[in-house]
């Protein structure tokens, strides 16, 4: 049981208990939208070991090679600055997460199809949003529609220049328009067939009577 493991007290707070079920809250959670000031290209990231990737993610986002030009002003990540496994402890972990929490997204509206918020970034940064990249999401920053970034090998990113920003994300179901037209077309086609066969039936009955 988690309550028998002394480590959980270092990483979680106990919120409540229901019978033998303990509700915990992580002390190291990250907000829905947090920011990076350094980047690594996806091709570089794919060349490093799986274990090293975990430590790199504490300090650097991963951007597709062809999208780096869409995030000007970010610093390129130096692998030599990666946290070493032997130096890892709760304090270094907390410090890394606190750095990511800086300039995070202040959410003002959150629904299935719309997310709005504000962010005040101290320098040019990329904001990581905690949901997968999807063509259906349309991004508006400061009233202008801009392209999202394909971040961390499959998640959603937003480039933000230094300053205050209004952020809005709207979701539109892909191919919904085509689906509607196809449905209408199908209904019309079925109607035509219904009328055609209804007019044809009396003729067939008349021919049978003449015989």
VOFI-6335 format. One line per 8 residues: their letters; for each residue x, y, z of N, C-alpha, C, O. Coordinates in steps of 0.2 Angstrom, whole numbers, plus 5000, padded with zeros to 4 digits. Each point is the difference from the previous one (the first is absolute). Example, Ala and Ser with C-alpha at 12.3 -4.5 7.8 and 13.67 -1.06 7.14 Angstrom:
AS> 5066:4972:5039:4996:5006:5000:5004:5006:5000:5005:4999:5003; 4993:5006:4993:5004:5006:5001:4996:5005:5003:5003:5006:5001
This chain:
XXXXXXXX> 5004:4994:5000:4996:5006:5000:5004:5006:5000:5006:5000:5003; 4992:5006:4994:5003:5006:5000:5002:5003:5007:5005:5003:5001; 4990:4995:5003:5002:5003:5007:5005:4997:5004:5003:5002:5005; 4999:4992:4992:5006:4996:5003:5007:5002:4997:5005:4998:5002; 4994:5006:4993:5006:5003:4997:5002:5007:5002:4996:5004:4999; 5009:4997:5005:5002:5006:5002:5002:5005:4995:5000:5006:5001; 5001:4992:4993:5002:5005:4994:4994:5004:4998:5001:5006:4998; 4993:4992:5003:4995:5004:4998:4999:5006:5003:4997:5005:4998
XXXXXXXX> 5005:4996:5009:5000:5006:5003:5004:5005:4998:4999:5006:5001; 5006:4992:4995:5005:5005:4997:4998:5003:4994:5001:5005:4998; 4994:4991:4998:4998:5002:4994:4993:5002:4999:4997:5003:4996; 4999:4995:5010:4993:5002:5000:4997:5002:5006:5003:4999:5006; 4992:5005:4994:4996:5002:5006:4994:4996:5001:4996:4998:4994; 5002:5000:5012:4994:4996:5001:4994:5005:5000:5000:5004:5005; 4995:4995:4991:4994:5005:5000:4994:4997:5004:4997:5004:5004; 5002:4989:4996:4995:4997:5003:5000:4993:5000:5005:4997:4997
XXXXXXXX> 4991:4999:5007:5000:4993:5001:4993:4998:5000:4996:5002:5004; 5003:4993:4992:4993:4996:5000:5001:4993:5001:5002:4996:4995; 4997:5002:5011:5001:4993:5001:5008:4998:5000:5004:5003:5003; 4998:4993:4992:5007:4998:5000:5003:5004:4993:5005:4998:4998; 4991:5007:4999:5002:5003:4995:5002:5007:5002:4997:5004:5003; 5010:4998:4995:5002:5006:5002:5001:5005:4993:5003:4997:4995; 4994:5009:5006:5000:5004:4994:5007:5005:5001:5001:5003:5005; 5003:4996:4990:5006:5004:5000:5001:5005:4994:4996:5000:4995
XXXXXXXX> 5007:5005:5007:5002:5006:4995:5007:5001:4999:5004:5000:5005; 4999:4999:4989:5007:5001:4999:5002:5007:5002:4997:5005:4998; 5009:4995:5005:5003:5006:5001:5004:5003:4994:5002:5006:5000; 4999:4990:4995:5004:5002:4994:4995:5000:4994:5003:4999:4994; 4991:5003:5006:4996:5000:4994:5002:5007:4996:5002:5005:5003; 4996:4995:4991:5001:5005:4996:4994:5003:4997:4995:4996:5000; 5004:5011:4999:4994:5002:4997:4998:4998:4993:5004:4997:4997; 4990:5004:5001:4998:4998:4993:5004:5003:4995:5002:4996:4995
XXXXXXXX> 5000:5010:5006:5005:5003:4995:5006:5003:5003:4999:5005:5004; 5007:4992:4995:5006:5003:5003:5005:5001:4994:4999:4998:4995; 5007:5006:5007:5004:5003:4995:5007:4997:5000:5003:4999:5005; 5000:5001:4989:5007:4999:4999:5004:5006:4997:4997:5003:4996; 5009:4998:5006:5004:5005:4996:5006:4997:4996:5003:5004:4997; 4997:4990:5003:5005:4996:4996:4997:4995:4996:4994:4997:5002; 5009:5001:4993:4997:4995:4995:5006:4995:4998:5006:5001:5000; 4991:4993:4998:5005:4995:4996:4996:4998:4994:4993:4999:5001
XXXXXXXX> 5010:5000:4994:4996:4997:4994:4998:4993:5001:5004:4996:5004; 4991:5002:4992:4998:4993:5001:5005:4995:4998:5001:4995:5003; 5003:5007:4991:5005:4995:4998:5006:4999:5005:5002:4995:5001; 4999:5010:5003:5005:5000:5005:4997:4996:5006:5004:4995:5003; 4990:5006:4999:4997:4996:5005:5000:4993:4999:5001:4996:5005; 4997:5002:4989:5000:4993:4998:5006:4996:5000:5000:4994:5001; 5006:5010:5000:5006:4996:5000:5003:4999:5007:5005:4996:5001; 4992:5007:5004:5002:4999:5007:4996:4994:5003:4995:4998:4997
XXXXXXXX> 5008:4999:5008:4997:4994:5004:4994:5002:5003:4998:5006:5001; 4998:4989:5000:4993:5000:5003:5001:5003:5007:4996:5005:5002; 5009:4993:5002:5001:5003:5007:5001:5007:5000:4998:5004:5004; 5006:4998:4991:5002:5007:4999:4995:5005:4998:4999:5006:5002; 4996:4991:4994:4995:5004:4998:4995:5003:5006:4998:5005:5000; 5002:4991:5005:4996:5002:5006:5003:5006:5003:4996:5004:5002; 5010:4996:4999:5003:5006:5003:5001:5006:4996:4999:5005:5002; 5001:4994:4991:5000:5005:4995:4993:5004:5001:5000:5006:4999
XXXXXXXX> 4995:4990:5002:4993:5003:5000:4999:5005:5005:4995:5004:5000; 5009:4996:5006:5000:5004:5005:5002:5007:4998:4998:5005:5003; 5006:4996:4992:5003:5006:4998:4999:5003:4993:5000:5006:4999; 4998:4989:4996:4999:5002:4993:4994:4997:4997:4998:4994:5002; 4999:5010:4994:4995:4997:4996:5003:4997:4993:5005:5002:4999; 4991:4994:4998:5002:4997:4994:4996:5002:4994:4994:4999:5000; 5009:5004:4995:4997:5003:4994:5002:4997:4994:5005:4998:4999; 4990:5001:4997:5001:4997:4993:5005:5004:4997:5000:5006:5000
XXXXXXXX> 5005:4991:4996:5006:5003:4997:4997:5006:4995:5003:5006:5000; 4992:4993:4997:4997:5004:4995:4996:5006:5003:4998:5005:4997; 5001:4995:5010:4996:5005:5003:5004:5004:5004:4997:5005:5004; 5010:4994:4997:5004:5004:5004:5000:5007:4998:5000:5005:5005; 4999:4997:4989:5000:5007:4998:4993:5003:5002:5000:5006:5000; 4995:4990:5002:4994:5003:5003:5001:5002:5007:4995:5002:5003; 5010:4997:5000:5001:5002:5007:5007:5004:5001:5005:4997:5004; 4995:5009:4993:5007:5003:5001:5001:5003:5007:4995:5001:5004
XXXXXXXX> 5011:4999:4998:5002:5003:5006:5001:4995:5005:5003:5002:5006; 4995:4992:4993:5002:4995:5006:5007:4998:4999:5003:5000:4995; 4999:4997:5011:5007:4998:5000:5001:4993:4998:4995:4996:5002; 5010:5002:4995:5001:4993:4998:5003:4996:5006:5004:5002:5003; 4993:4992:4998:5002:4997:5006:5006:4996:4999:5002:4997:4995; 5002:5003:5010:5007:4997:5000:5000:4994:5005:4998:5000:5006; 5003:4994:4991:4999:4994:5003:5005:5000:5006:4998:4996:5005; 5007:5007:4995:5005:5000:5006:4997:5003:5006:5002:4999:5006
XXXXXXXX> 4992:5005:4993:4997:5003:5006:4994:4995:5003:4997:5002:5005; 5003:4992:4992:4995:4996:5003:5001:4997:5007:5006:4999:5001; 4989:5001:5003:5001:4998:5007:5002:4992:5000:4997:4996:4996; 5008:5003:5007:5003:4993:5001:4996:4996:5005:4997:5003:5005; 5002:4991:4993:4996:4995:5004:5003:5000:5008:4996:5000:5004; 5010:5000:4996:5003:5000:5007:4999:5006:5004:5001:5000:5006; 4997:5006:4991:4999:5006:5003:4993:5001:5002:4998:5005:5003; 4998:4991:4994:4992:5001:5001:4998:4999:5007:5002:4995:5003
XXXXXXXX> 4994:5009:5000:4997:5000:5006:4994:5004:5000:4998:5003:4995; 4998:4997:5010:4994:5003:5000:5000:5008:5000:4996:5003:4997; 5010:4999:5005:5001:5008:5000:5001:5002:4992:4998:5005:4998; 5006:4991:4999:5002:5002:4993:4994:4999:4996:4998:5004:4995; 4998:4991:5006:4994:4998:4997:4995:5006:5001:4997:5003:4995; 5002:4999:5011:4995:5006:5001:5003:5006:4997:4996:5004:4997; 5010:4997:5003:5003:5006:4997:4998:5000:4992:4999:5006:4997; 5002:4989:5000:4999:4999:4993:4993:5001:4998:4998:5004:4995
XXXXXXXX> 4997:4994:5009:4993:5001:4999:4998:5007:5002:4995:5003:4996; 5008:5000:5009:4998:5007:5001:5002:5004:4994:4997:5005:4999; 5009:4994:4998:5002:5004:4994:4995:4999:4994:4998:5005:4997; 4999:4989:5003:4995:4999:4994:4993:5003:5002:4997:5003:4996; 5002:4998:5010:4994:5003:5002:5000:5008:4999:4994:5003:5000; 5011:5000:4999:5001:5007:4999:4996:5002:4994:5001:4996:4995; 4996:5009:5005:4996:5003:4994:4995:4994:4997:5000:5000:4994; 4997:4997:5011:4995:4995:4997:4993:5003:4998:4999:5006:5001
XXXXXXXX> 4997:4990:4996:4993:5002:4998:4995:5001:5005:4999:4996:5005; 4999:5010:4996:4994:5002:5004:4994:4999:4997:4997:5004:4996; 4999:4990:5005:4994:4998:4996:4994:5004:5003:4999:5001:5006; 4997:5002:4989:4994:5004:5001:4994:4996:4998:4995:5001:5003; 5006:4994:4992:4994:4996:4998:5003:4993:4998:5005:5000:4996; 4992:4995:5006:5002:4993:4998:4994:4996:4999:4996:4998:5004; 5003:5000:4989:4995:4996:4998:5002:4995:4995:5006:5000:4998; 4990:4995:5000:5002:4995:4995:5002:5003:4993:5005:4997:4997
XXXXXXXX> 4992:5009:5001:5002:5003:4994:5003:5007:5000:5001:5003:4995; 5000:4999:5011:5003:5007:5001:5004:5001:5006:4998:4998:5005; 5008:5005:4994:5004:5001:5006:5003:5007:4999:5002:5002:4995; 4997:5002:5010:5003:5007:5000:5004:5001:5006:4999:4997:5005; 5006:5008:4994:5004:5002:5006:5005:5005:4998:5000:5003:4995; 5004:4999:5010:5005:5005:4999:5007:4998:5003:5000:4995:5003; 5005:5008:4994:5007:4998:5002:5004:5006:4999:5000:5004:4996; 5004:4997:5009:5005:5005:5000:5007:4997:5000:5002:4998:5006
XXXXXXXX> 5002:5002:4989:5006:4997:5000:5006:5005:5000:4999:5005:4997; 5006:4993:5007:5005:5005:5001:5005:5000:4994:5005:5005:5000; 4995:4990:4996:5004:5000:4994:4997:4996:4995:4995:4996:5001; 5008:5003:4993:4997:4996:4995:5000:4993:5002:5005:4997:5002; 4989:5000:4998:4999:4993:5003:4995:4996:4995:4997:5002:4996; 5003:4991:5006:4995:4996:4997:4996:4997:5005:5003:4997:5005; 4991:5003:4995:4995:4998:5005:4998:4993:4998:4998:4998:4994; 5003:4997:5010:4998:4993:5000:4993:4999:5002:4999:5002:5006
XXXXXXXX> 4996:4996:4990:4993:4998:5002:4999:4993:5001:5003:4996:4996; 4994:5002:5009:5000:4993:5002:4994:4996:4997:4996:4997:5003; 5004:5004:4990:4996:4995:4996:5003:4999:4993:5004:5005:4998; 4995:4990:4999:5003:4998:4993:4998:5005:4995:4995:5003:5000; 5010:4998:4995:4999:5004:4994:4995:4997:4996:5000:4994:4999; 4995:5011:4999:4995:4998:4996:4998:5005:4995:5000:5006:5002; 4999:4992:4992:4998:5005:4995:4994:5004:5001:4998:5006:4998; 4997:4991:5006:4994:5003:5002:5001:5006:5004:4995:5004:5000
XXXXXXXX> 5010:4997:5004:5001:5006:5004:5003:5006:4997:5005:4999:4996; 4991:5006:5004:5003:5006:4997:5002:5005:5005:4996:5002:5005; 5010:5001:4994:5003:5004:5005:5000:5008:4998:5001:5002:4995; 4996:5002:5010:5000:5007:4999:5004:5003:5006:4999:4999:5006; 5006:5005:4992:5004:5004:5005:5000:5007:4999:5001:5003:4994; 4996:5001:5011:4999:5007:4999:4996:5002:4994:5001:5005:4997; 4994:4991:5002:4995:5002:4995:5002:4997:4993:4996:5001:4995; 5009:4996:5004:5003:4998:4993:5000:4992:5000:5004:4997:5005
XXXXXXXX> 4994:5000:4990:5001:4993:5000:5007:4998:4998:5002:5003:4995; 5001:4993:5008:5007:4998:4999:5000:4992:5000:4996:4997:5003; 5010:5000:4995:5001:4993:4999:5002:4998:5007:5004:5003:5004; 4994:4991:4998:5002:4996:5006:5007:4997:4998:5002:4999:4995; 5002:4999:5011:5006:4997:4999:4999:4992:5002:4996:4999:5004; 5007:4997:4992:5000:4993:5002:5006:4999:5005:5005:4999:4998; 4993:5000:5008:5005:5000:5005:5000:4994:5004:4996:4996:5001; 5011:5002:5001:5001:4994:5004:4997:4994:4997:4998:4996:5003
XXXXXXXX> 5003:5003:4990:4999:4994:4997:4992:4998:5000:4998:4995:5000; 4998:5010:5000:4993:4999:4999:4995:5004:5004:4994:4999:5000; 5009:5006:5004:4995:5004:5004:5000:5007:4997:5003:5002:4995; 4993:5002:5008:4998:5007:4997:5005:5006:5003:5000:5000:5006; 5002:5004:4990:5004:5005:5002:4998:5007:4997:4997:5000:4995; 5005:5005:5009:4998:5007:4998:5007:5004:5000:5003:5001:5006; 4999:5003:4989:5005:5004:5001:4998:5007:5002:4995:5003:4998; 5008:5000:5007:4998:5006:5003:5006:5005:5001:5005:4998:5003
XXXXXXXX> 4995:5008:4994:5005:5005:5000:4999:5003:5007:4995:5000:5003; 5011:5003:4999:5000:5003:5007:4994:5005:5001:4999:5004:4995; 4997:4996:5010:4995:5004:5001:4993:4997:5002:5000:4994:5002; 4995:5010:4999:4993:4997:5002:4997:4998:4994:5000:5003:4994; 4996:4991:5006:4996:4997:4995:4993:4998:5002:4999:4997:5005; 4997:5004:4990:4993:4997:5001:5000:4993:4995:5002:5001:4994; 4996:4994:5009:5001:4993:4996:4993:4997:5000:4996:5000:5005; 5002:4998:4989:4994:4997:4999:5001:4993:4995:5003:5001:4995
XXXXXXXX> 4994:4994:5007:5000:4994:4996:4993:4998:4999:4996:4999:5005; 5002:5000:4989:4993:4997:4998:5001:4994:4996:5004:4999:4996; 4991:4996:5006:5000:4994:4996:4995:4999:4995:4994:5001:5002; 5008:4997:4992:4995:4999:4995:5001:4992:4998:5005:4998:4998; 4989:4999:5002:5001:4993:4998:5001:4999:4993:4997:5003:4995; 5009:4994:5003:5002:4999:4993:4995:4996:4996:4997:4995:5002; 5002:5008:4992:4996:4996:4995:4993:5001:5002:4996:4996:4997; 5002:5008:5008:4993:5000:5002:4996:5003:4995:4994:4998:4999
XXXXXXXX> 5009:5007:4997:4996:5003:4994:4999:4995:4995:4994:5000:4997; 5011:4996:5001:4999:4995:4995:4995:4995:5002:4996:4997:4996; 5004:5001:5010:4996:4995:5003:4992:5002:5000:4996:4997:4998; 5003:5010:5003:4994:5003:5000:4997:4999:4992:4994:4998:4999; 5010:5005:4997:4998:5000:4993:4999:4993:4997:4995:4998:4996; 5009:4997:5006:4999:4993:4998:4993:4997:5003:4997:4996:4997; 5002:5006:5009:4993:4998:5003:4995:5003:4997:4995:4996:4998; 5005:5010:5000:4994:5003:4996:5000:4997:4993:4994:4999:4998
XXXXXXXX> 5011:5000:4999:5000:4997:4994:4997:4993:5000:4997:4998:4995; 5005:4998:5010:4997:4993:5001:4993:5000:5001:4996:4996:4997; 5001:5009:5007:4993:5001:5001:4996:5002:4993:4995:4997:4999; 5008:5008:4998:4997:5001:4993:5000:4994:4995:4995:4999:4997; 5011:4998:5003:5000:4994:4996:4995:4995:5001:4997:4997:4996; 5002:5001:5011:4995:4996:5002:4993:5002:4998:4996:4996:4999; 5003:5011:5002:4993:5002:4998:4999:4999:4992:4994:4999:4999; 5011:5002:4997:4999:5000:4993:4998:4992:4999:4996:4999:4995
XXXXXXXX> 5008:4997:5008:4999:4992:4999:4993:4999:5002:4996:4996:4997; 5001:5007:5008:4994:4998:5003:4994:5002:4995:4996:4997:4999; 5005:5009:4998:4995:5003:4995:5000:4996:4994:4995:4998:4997; 5012:5000:5001:5000:4996:4994:4997:4993:5000:4996:4999:4996; 5005:4998:5010:4997:4993:5000:4993:5001:5002:4996:4995:4998; 5001:5010:5005:4993:5001:5001:4996:5001:4993:4995:4997:4999; 5009:5007:4997:4996:5001:4993:5001:4994:4996:4995:4999:4996; 5010:4997:5005:5001:4994:4996:4995:4994:5002:4998:4996:4995
XXXXXXXX> 5000:5004:5011:4996:4994:5002:4993:5000:4997:4998:4995:4998; 4998:5011:5001:4994:4999:4997:5000:4998:4993:4996:4996:4998; 5010:5005:4998:5001:4998:4993:5000:4992:5000:4997:4997:4996; 5007:5001:5009:5001:4993:5001:4993:4996:5001:4999:4995:4997; 4997:5008:5007:4994:4997:5002:4995:5000:4994:4996:4995:4999; 5004:5011:4997:4996:5000:4994:5002:4995:4995:4995:4997:4997; 5011:5002:5002:5003:4995:4995:4997:4993:5002:4999:4996:4996; 5002:5002:5011:4997:4994:5003:4993:4999:4998:4998:4994:4999
XXX> 4998:5011:5002:4993:5000:4999:4998:4998:4993:4995:4996:4998; 5009:5007:4997:4998:4999:4993:5002:4993:4998:4997:4997:4995; 5008:5000:5008:5001:4993:4999:4995:4995:5003:5000:4994:4999
